[in-house]
């Protein structure tokens, strides 16, 4: 089988430079749901034209209720909803030829548009010493199941961060970040063409893509915005504290490391104050 897994975020879409474009209820959110759908359908078409015999799409932004199934290419399946163990890579398993990361953004402390890592409470994250974006962390989970990353799309920083660990992935730079809230964007029509072509090429060459498998023991280091957030993580025996704001998760199984990372974020968020952070 040549199934393709597609994880779709919003901050890395062409034209996106403001929270008003990606947060439900804000002025331009509905407009950019349309952009999200168009970019997603472009890679779905490319995947099938490259020889895929199945495509699974995982809505990976915010509450993960963004993609309108009535507009999605009818050949694809869609996972929606927030409460899913593997979050942005829910549904990934060993039955996929490759994974695509679409609409991805730069990491926390990165220079890209709307940069962050999973949540606003994370200041920095490192995977075996390598600065880790959501794309890098998700690539580790995909690699745990033997699935290589075949395509990553977003601004230049989002693409280069994933390329650091997945050099074989086709990179589609849909915009050039100027600042965290400004960018020079490609036209949507051109982006669709580039995404289609890259997706098609990725599927055709899937057998030659290298899987990302970080060396063991795997060390995921997370620096939080406040020391109280790191302290709250220690309420469970899932990490060790490195310094006031930093915790470290160590293990041999990428999936175990990932799940402890997710649990750490959940615990830390309970210590966040709405006024002081």
C-alpha positions as CSV (number, residue, x, y, z in Angstrom):
1,X,0.0,0.0,0.0
2,X,1.0,3.6,-0.6
3,X,-1.1,5.5,1.9
4,X,-0.2,9.1,2.8
5,X,-0.7,10.8,6.1
6,X,-1.2,14.5,6.1
7,X,-1.1,16.8,9.2
8,X,-2.4,20.3,8.6
9,X,-1.8,23.3,10.8
10,X,-2.8,26.9,10.0
11,X,-0.1,29.4,11.0
12,X,2.1,28.2,8.2
13,X,-0.5,28.8,5.4
14,X,0.2,31.4,2.7
15,X,-1.0,34.8,3.7
16,X,-1.3,34.1,7.4
17,X,0.5,36.7,9.6
18,X,-2.0,37.5,12.4
19,X,-3.9,35.6,15.1
20,X,-7.1,37.2,13.7
21,X,-6.6,34.9,10.7
22,X,-6.3,31.6,12.6
23,X,-8.3,31.8,15.8
24,X,-12.0,30.8,15.7
25,X,-14.3,33.7,16.1
26,X,-11.8,36.2,14.9
27,X,-12.4,38.5,11.9
28,X,-10.6,36.6,9.2
29,X,-10.8,33.0,10.5
30,X,-13.5,31.8,8.1
31,X,-11.5,33.2,5.2
32,X,-8.4,31.3,6.1
33,X,-10.3,28.1,6.7
34,X,-10.8,28.3,3.0
35,X,-7.1,28.7,2.4
36,X,-6.4,25.7,4.6
37,X,-8.9,23.7,2.6
38,X,-7.3,24.7,-0.7
39,X,-3.8,23.9,0.4
40,X,-4.9,20.6,1.9
41,X,-6.7,19.6,-1.3
42,X,-3.7,20.5,-3.4
43,X,-1.5,18.0,-1.5
44,X,-4.2,15.4,-1.6
45,X,-4.4,15.7,-5.4
46,X,-0.7,15.5,-5.6
47,X,-0.5,12.4,-3.5
48,X,-3.0,10.5,-5.6
49,X,-1.4,11.7,-8.8
50,X,1.9,10.3,-7.4
51,X,0.4,6.9,-6.9
52,X,-1.1,7.0,-3.4
53,X,-4.0,4.6,-2.9
54,X,-5.3,6.2,0.2
55,X,-4.9,9.5,2.1
56,X,-5.7,10.3,5.8
57,X,-5.8,14.0,6.8
58,X,-5.5,15.0,10.5
59,X,-6.8,18.5,11.3
60,X,-3.9,19.8,13.6
61,X,-4.7,23.4,14.5
62,X,-6.1,24.8,17.7
63,X,-9.3,22.9,18.6
64,X,-8.8,20.8,15.4
65,X,-12.2,21.6,14.0
66,X,-11.1,23.7,11.1
67,X,-11.3,21.7,7.9
68,X,-14.8,21.5,6.5
69,X,-15.3,17.9,5.4
70,X,-17.9,18.9,2.8
71,X,-15.1,20.7,0.9
72,X,-12.4,18.1,1.3
73,X,-11.3,15.9,-1.7
74,X,-13.8,13.0,-1.4
75,X,-11.0,10.4,-1.8
76,X,-9.5,11.4,1.6
77,X,-10.4,10.6,5.1
78,X,-10.4,13.2,7.9
79,X,-9.6,13.1,11.6
80,X,-11.1,16.0,13.6
81,X,-11.3,17.0,17.2
82,X,-8.9,17.9,20.0
83,X,-8.9,15.0,22.4
84,X,-6.7,12.5,20.6
85,X,-3.6,10.9,22.2
86,X,-1.2,11.7,19.3
87,X,-2.5,15.2,18.7
88,X,-1.2,16.5,15.4
89,X,-0.1,13.0,14.2
90,X,-3.1,11.1,15.4
91,X,-3.7,8.2,13.0
92,X,-0.1,7.6,12.1
93,X,1.0,4.0,12.0
94,X,3.2,1.7,10.0
95,X,0.8,1.5,7.1
96,X,1.8,4.8,5.5
97,X,4.4,5.4,2.8
98,X,5.2,8.9,4.0
99,X,3.8,11.9,6.0
100,X,3.2,15.4,4.9
101,X,3.2,18.5,7.2
102,X,1.2,21.3,5.7
103,X,0.7,24.8,7.1
104,X,3.4,24.3,9.7
105,X,5.1,27.1,11.6
106,X,8.4,27.9,13.3
107,X,9.3,26.8,16.8
108,X,9.0,28.8,20.0
109,X,11.9,31.4,20.1
110,X,12.1,31.0,16.3
111,X,12.0,33.7,13.7
112,X,9.0,32.6,11.8
113,X,5.4,33.8,11.6
114,X,3.3,33.1,14.7
115,X,6.2,31.0,16.1
116,X,5.4,28.7,19.1
117,X,5.8,25.1,20.1
118,X,2.4,23.4,20.9
119,X,1.5,26.2,23.4
120,X,2.4,29.6,24.5
121,X,3.9,28.4,27.8
122,X,6.9,26.9,26.1
123,X,9.9,29.1,25.5
124,X,12.3,26.6,23.9
125,X,12.5,22.9,23.2
126,X,15.4,20.7,22.2
127,X,15.4,17.1,21.0
128,X,18.8,15.6,21.6
129,X,20.2,19.1,21.6
130,X,18.6,20.1,18.3
131,X,16.2,23.0,18.5
132,X,12.8,21.3,18.2
133,X,9.7,22.6,16.5
134,X,6.4,20.8,16.3
135,X,7.5,19.5,13.0
136,X,10.6,18.0,14.4
137,X,8.8,16.4,17.3
138,X,6.0,15.1,15.0
139,X,8.7,13.7,12.7
140,X,10.1,11.7,15.6
141,X,6.7,10.2,16.3
142,X,6.2,9.3,12.6
143,X,9.7,7.8,12.6
144,X,8.7,5.6,15.5
145,X,6.3,3.9,13.1
146,X,8.8,3.7,10.3
147,X,7.1,6.6,8.4
148,X,9.4,9.2,6.7
149,X,8.4,12.9,6.2
150,X,8.0,13.5,2.5
151,X,6.9,17.1,2.5
152,X,6.8,20.1,4.8
153,X,5.2,23.4,3.9
154,X,5.3,26.7,5.7
155,X,7.5,29.8,6.0
156,X,11.3,29.4,5.4
157,X,12.0,28.8,9.1
158,X,9.4,26.1,9.5
159,X,10.8,24.3,6.5
160,X,14.4,24.6,7.5
161,X,13.8,23.4,11.0
162,X,12.2,20.1,9.7
163,X,14.9,19.8,7.1
164,X,17.5,19.7,9.9
165,X,16.3,16.2,10.8
166,X,14.4,15.2,7.6
167,X,16.7,16.4,4.7
168,X,14.9,14.3,2.1
169,X,11.5,16.0,2.7
170,X,10.3,18.2,-0.1
171,X,10.1,21.8,1.2
172,X,7.5,24.2,0.0
173,X,8.1,27.8,1.3
174,X,4.7,29.4,0.9
175,X,5.8,32.7,2.4
176,X,9.0,34.5,3.6
177,X,8.7,35.7,7.2
178,X,9.8,39.3,7.8
179,X,8.8,39.4,11.5
180,X,6.6,37.2,13.7
181,X,3.6,39.1,12.4
182,X,4.5,39.9,8.8
183,X,5.6,38.0,5.7
184,X,5.9,38.1,1.9
185,X,3.5,35.5,0.6
186,X,3.2,33.6,-2.6
187,X,-0.1,33.7,-4.5
188,X,-2.4,30.9,-3.4
189,X,-2.7,29.6,-6.9
190,X,1.0,29.3,-7.2
191,X,1.2,27.7,-3.8
192,X,-1.4,25.1,-4.8
193,X,0.7,24.2,-7.9
194,X,3.9,23.9,-5.8
195,X,2.2,21.8,-3.2
196,X,0.7,19.5,-5.8
197,X,4.0,19.0,-7.5
198,X,6.0,18.4,-4.3
199,X,3.3,15.9,-3.0
200,X,3.4,14.0,-6.3
201,X,7.2,13.8,-6.3
202,X,7.3,12.8,-2.6
203,X,4.9,9.8,-3.1
204,X,6.8,8.7,-6.2
205,X,10.1,8.7,-4.3
206,X,8.7,7.5,-0.9
207,X,10.9,4.3,-0.9
208,X,14.1,6.4,-0.9
209,X,13.0,8.7,2.0
210,X,15.0,8.3,5.2
211,X,13.1,7.9,8.4
212,X,14.0,10.2,11.3
213,X,15.1,8.2,14.3
214,X,16.9,10.2,17.0
215,X,19.8,8.4,18.7
216,X,19.0,6.8,22.1
217,X,18.6,7.7,24.8
218,X,16.3,10.4,23.5
219,X,16.4,13.6,25.5
220,X,13.6,16.1,25.1
221,X,14.4,19.4,26.9
222,X,11.6,21.9,27.5
223,X,12.1,25.4,28.8
224,X,8.9,27.0,30.2
225,X,8.0,30.7,30.4
226,X,7.8,30.6,34.2
227,X,9.4,28.5,36.9
228,X,6.0,27.6,38.4
229,X,5.1,25.8,35.2
230,X,8.1,23.6,35.4
231,X,7.4,22.9,39.0
232,X,3.9,21.7,38.2
233,X,5.2,19.1,35.8
234,X,7.0,17.4,38.8
235,X,3.6,16.5,40.3
236,X,4.0,13.3,38.2
237,X,7.2,11.2,37.8
238,X,7.5,11.9,34.1
239,X,10.5,14.3,33.9
240,X,13.3,15.7,35.9
241,X,14.0,19.4,36.6
242,X,17.2,20.8,35.1
243,X,16.8,24.4,36.4
244,X,14.1,26.8,37.5
245,X,12.2,26.8,34.2
246,X,13.5,23.7,32.4
247,X,12.6,20.0,32.5
248,X,14.1,17.1,30.8
249,X,12.4,13.9,29.5
250,X,14.7,10.9,28.8
251,X,13.8,7.6,27.2
252,X,14.5,5.0,24.5
253,X,11.0,4.9,23.0
254,X,10.0,8.0,21.0
255,X,6.4,7.3,21.6
256,X,6.9,7.2,25.4
257,X,9.0,10.4,25.3
258,X,6.2,12.1,23.2
259,X,3.4,11.1,25.6
260,X,5.4,12.3,28.6
261,X,5.9,15.6,26.7
262,X,2.2,15.9,26.1
263,X,1.5,15.1,29.8
264,X,4.1,17.7,30.9
265,X,2.3,20.4,28.9
266,X,-1.0,19.5,30.3
267,X,0.3,19.6,33.9
268,X,2.2,22.8,33.3
269,X,-0.9,24.5,31.9
270,X,-2.8,24.0,35.2
271,X,-0.2,26.4,36.9
272,X,-0.8,29.2,34.5
273,X,-2.5,32.3,35.8
274,X,-4.8,34.2,33.3
275,X,-3.3,37.6,34.4
276,X,0.3,36.9,35.1
277,X,1.0,33.8,32.9
